[in-house]
């Protein structure tokens, strides 16, 4: 299956562009107030650094409505991978990416084809090891 296009802009106002896609893309749908996802941010930072030179991109898609909360968490948690939001919350077309579930992680290829769906944070590294072997 192909996932819907990601919409929104980064914290500097640059619109999302599929040119950021690599061979393997970890898409993390989240919200600033969700502590479950935030406690995994150190793990995601570690995996991002480990896999970014192996054809893997991480893409954060925030479902926040308030830019200041989104921006604060990105800075406070030191998120190094690209972050996008349209600041429409549940009304965002991006909500379809996760079927309105937050947090939600999935892995797609450069053509938005799903490689792995509903990935749990603790199994993300295993998934990446397997996908980067190919």
Residue, then its C-alpha position, 0 to 999 in steps of 0.5 A: x500500500x502507498x501512504x498519503x502524501x505528507x503535508x505541512x512545513x518545517x519549523x522554518x516554514x519550508x514546505x514538505x518536499x519528497x526530495x527528503x525521502x531516502x531508500x528507507x524512511x521512518x515516519x513518526x507521527x506524534x504530538x508535543x504533549x504525548x509523553x509516551x513518544x517523548x520518552x522514546x526521543x533519545x532512542x530515535x536520536x540514537x538510531x537516526x545518527x546510526x542509520x542516517x548514512x545507511x540510506x535511512x531518513x527519519x521524518x517527524x510529522x507533528x499533529x500539534x495545533x500550536x507551533x510554540x509547543x511543537x517547537x519547544x519539544x523539538x528543541x528541548x528533546x534535541x530532535x535532529x531529523x526533519x520535522x513537519x506539521x500543518x498545525x491543523x491537529x486532528x483536522x490535518x490530512x496527515x492524521x490519515x497517515x496514522x489513522x488518528x493514532x498518536x504516537x504512530x511509527x511506520x516505515x516507507x520506501x522512497x515511493x511511499x510504499x509501506x515497508x513496515x506498519x505500526x512499528x513499536x519503538x523497541x522493535x525499530x532497530x530490529x526493523x532497520x537492521x533487517x531493511x538495511x541488509x537488503 
